[in-house]
Amino acid sequence: MRNKLIKVGLVFGGISGEHNISIKSAATIIKALRDNSNKNKFEVISIYIDNKGLWWSGDISEEVLKKGSSSLNKKIISSLNSRGLTHLPAETEAIDVWFPVLHGPNGEDGTIQGLFKLTGKPFVGSGILGSALGMDKLAMKAAFAKENLPQVKYCKAYAKDLLDKERKSYLIQQIESELGYPCFVKPANLGSSVGITKAHTRIELTAGLILASQLDQRLIIEKSINARELECAVLGKKSISASCVGEINPNADWYDYDSKYSENSAEIIIPAPIKDHVSKKVQDLSLLACKAISAEGIARVDFFYQEDNDSILINEINTLPGFTSNSMYPLLWAASGINLSQLVARLVETAKE
């Protein structure tokens, strides 16, 4: 008797600055879920969330995946009279496991995880708490500090601080005094290096703060350090394991958006050419970082390694890492003996634990 196929609801797109990256990641994952090694295990129902928050399944969703962009048929767009989610597509009733492939706000911050939880069906990745803490860099760093995990020195700020001349002046002076130049200015709730600037002067710092404040109400400013960038992937719930460690060498001053998603703009070295004790420490810290914020299922933890004093600092954790051709998460697991098809199957199975 033929085993019943697990119906996987792959949700992608979303109202986020990382909308197009989500589409690229989803195309990679759905291809792996439908390949020969998985076709007798899973039936994939693709669901696209457009920039207005409307959910599309069937031909429309598949067309977006095929084109690799968010452009929908103009006739369809002109027929829209509503905004946001009004009801789930009928196909979602049959879904056994949700597989969110959503990066950034509304997909990686606990929002959609709450919706999935209300459906009573399991989903890939962290729950509401782990997703929210992993998305908000200020909350994440506070959780790391509580567990005494090593990290880069930083300052926090709020968009409203920039509206008052006196508070703005005090903030800039504080950053200059505690961090100095250069420093990185980031929106607290975006990924893929969206909205991040590297400031070398007060003028650049001010411009960076204004840019970040247009994208988020919560801001984080980090000290720039001379260090190698290492990354480690985490997989599992009941039994959590860490991959081998990889290294990123961007062909730019820092690992910005273009470096992450342009061909040949960064050198990826897997495994990283580091000593065994450094690799082991990174793997151990990756598991501790996930525990600190209740992340589970899937995560990628990024680090800074300072060779001069042999110190390892946690940069951040990503609870829904990318799956594009340049993405470290699947590459790290491939180098650790789990290919892409096996990896996505493991993620679905992990969701049911």
N, C-alpha and C positions, 0 to 999 in steps of 0.2 A: 504494500500500500504506500502510495506516495505521501511523503511528509508535507504538511501544510506550510506554505510559504509564509514567512514573516513579512507583514506589510509595513514598510518603512516610509514614514512621512518626512521627506526631505524639504525643509523650509529654508528659503534663501531670499536675498534682496534686502528689503527692510528700509525703514526711514532712518538713514544714517549716512554719514559722510563716507563710509566704507561700503556703500551699496554695490559698486561695480566689482570690488574685490570679492565680495560675497558670491557674486555670480560666477566668477572664475573658480573659486574654491568649490562651489556646488557642482560645476561641470566635471571637475576632477573626481569628486567623491561619487557622483551618480554613475560615472563610467565604470568605476571600480566595483560598485555594488551590483552592476548589471553584467559584469564580465563572466566568462565561462566558469570560473571557480565559485562564483556566488549566485549565478542565475537560478540554481535549484534550491537556494536558501531564502532569497529575498525577492519581494515584489516592491518596487519603488514607486511611490506616488509623489511626484514633484509639485511643490507649491511655491509660487512666487509672490512675494509681497512687494508691491510697487512703491514708488516714492510718495504716494498719497496714503499708503497704509492699507490699500485694498488687496485682498488675497485672490490669486488666480491659480487654477489647476489646469490639467488637461493640455490641450494644444497650445494655449497661450504660454503656460509655464515652460513647456518643452521648447517652444520657439525662442524664448529668452535665453535658455541654456544653450541652444544651438548657435544663436547669433553672438552670444557672449556679451550682450549689452542689454540695457534696460528699455530700449525703444520698443514701444508697443504700436500696434496698428492704429493709425489716426482715427479710423472709424470707431474703434473700441473706445479710445480716449474721449472722443466727442460725445459718446453716449453716457458718460459717467455723470451722475447727478448727486453723488454722495461722496463723503470723504471718510477715510478710516475704515476699520473693521466693523461690518454690520452683522455678518454671520460667517461661520466657517464653511468652506466648500463641502458639498455633500460627501465627497470621497473621503473626507477626514474621519467619518464615522467608523470606517473599516480599519483605520491605522492601528497597528499593534505597538509600534515604537516611533517616537518623534526623533528626528535627527536635525537639530538646528544648525544651519551653516550661515550664521548671522554675525557680523562683526560690528562692534561699536554699540552705541546707545540703542535701546529698544530690542536688542537681540542678544546682547552679551552681558547685560547689567541686571538680570533677574526679572525683567519685565515679561518676556515671553516664557521664561521658565515658570512663572506664576500661572500663566494661562495653561501651559502644558500640565501643570500639577492639578489644575481644576478639572481637566479632562479625565483624570484618573489613570492616565497611561504613562509608562516610563519614557524617559528621554535621555539622549546622550549628553554627557557633560555634568557640570556642577548644578546644584540646586539654587534656590533664590539667594541665600546668604553668600555662598561662595562666589556666585556670579557677580553680585553687587559689590562685594569687597574687592574682587579681582578687577572690576571695571574702573572703580574710583581709586585713582592712585594715592590720594591723601588717606583714605580709609585703609587701603592696602598697606601703606607704609606704617600707619599707626599700629596695625595688627602685627606687622613684622617687628616693630620696636618693642611691643608688649612681650614678644617671645625672644627678645634679645638677639634677633637675627641681624647680621652685619649688612649695612646699606650705605649708600652715598648720602652725604650731608645735603639737606634740602630746607627750603622755606615754603610756607603755604601762603596763599593769597586768595582774595575773592574779587569777582568782577566789580562789585559795588565799591571796593576800596579805590578804584581808579576814577570814580566819579567825584570824589572829594579831593581837592588840590592838596590839602594838608596831609591826609591819610596816604595819598599817592606818593608824596614826597618822602614820608616816613618809611613807606614800604620799600622804595628804591634804595634809600640809605641803609635799611636793614639788610637787604640782599647784598649790597656792595660790601657791607661790613662783615657779614657772616659767611658769604660764599665767594665774593670777588668775581673777577672776570677771567676767562669766559664762563658762562653758565647757560643752562638750558631752561627755556620757558615752555611749559606744556599745559594744555587743557587737561584737567584731571580725568575726564571721561571719554577720551577718544584713543584709538589705536592706530596702527599703521603709520605712525609718525605724522599724522594729520595735525596741522596747527602748531607744530613744534618749531622753535627757532633757537639758534645758538647766538647768544649776545656777547659781543666783545667790548661794547661801550655802553654808556648810559642811554645814548640815543637808540641803539639797537635793543637794549633791554626794555625801554619804554614802548617801542614799536611791537616787540614780542608780546608784552603784557596785553597790549590793546588787541592784537590778533587773537591771542588765546581767549581773552574775555568775550570775544564775539562768538566763540564756539562753546563756551562753558562758563558757568558761574563760579566754579571752583578751579583754582590754578595751582600749579606746583612749579617751583623753581629749584633746579638741582645744580650742584657744583660740578663743573667739568673736570674730569680727571684723566690722566694719561694711563690707559689700561687697555688690555685686550678684551674683546667681546666674546663671551662664551654662552652657549645655549644648551639646555637639556630638556628632553621631552618626558612627560609623565603619562602613564596609562594605568587604568584600573580603579576599582572601588574597594571591594573587600581585600584584595591583594593588589597593592599599588607598586609599580615598578618604574625605574628610571632608565632612560636610554643611555647610549654612549654620549659623550660630550662633543659638540661641534663648535667651530669658531667662525666668526664673520669678520672679513676684512673688506670694508667698503672702499670702493675706488673714489672716495670723496672724503671731505673733512669729517663727516659723521654719517651714520646709517639712517638717511632720510627716506622719504616716501619713494623718490625715484630710485634710490639704491635698492630698496626692497622689491620693487616690481618692474624694473627694467632689466633687460637681458644683459649679462656680463658687466653689471654695474657694481657687483660685489663678489669677492672671492669667498666661496664657502669651502671650509676644510673639515671633513668628517672622516675619522675622528680627529679632534683637535690635537695638535702636537704639543701636549703638555705632560707633565710628570704624573705618574699613577696616583700619587697622594692628592694632587690637585683635582684630578678627574673624580676620584672617590668623594672628595669634599663637596664638589659641585653636585654630584648625585644625591648625597645625603641632605644638603641644603635644599635641593629641589623638593624632596619629600617633606621636609620640615616646613617649607614655604606653603605647600599645599595644605598641610595640616593646620597652619596658622590661620588660614582664611576659609577653611572648609571646602577647598577645591577638590574635585574628584572626577574620575572618568577620563578626562582629557585636559592637558595643560602643557604649556611650554614656559619654562622659567629662564629668564635672561640674567646674565651675570657680568660683572667687571672683574678682571684678574690683573692685579698689579704685581708684575714680576719682581720689581725692585725690593719689595718687602714681603712677597709671597702671600699677599692678602686677597681674599675673595669677597666681593660685595654683591648682594642681590640688587639687580636693577628693577625688575618687575616680573609679574606673572601674567600670562595670557590664558584665559580659561576657554577660549574658542579660537585657537591659532589657525592661520591660513592653510589652505591646501592647494595653492597655485604651484606652478612648475618650479618656482624659486623658494617655496616655503620650507622652512627648516623642520617643522614637526614630522611630516612624512619622510623626509630625507634622513633624519636622525634614526627613525625606527627602521628604515630600510637598511641602514648601516648596522643596525643592532639585530638584524635577522628576521624582521617582520616586514614583508613587502606591502605595497599599498592595498591590494585586495584583501590580504589577511588583516591589515590594520583596521580598515573600515568595518569588516565583519566582527572583529574583536570589540570595537566601539559599540556596535549594536548589541552584542551579547552582554557587554558590561552594563549597558543601560538597564538590563533586566535583572541585575543582581539585587 
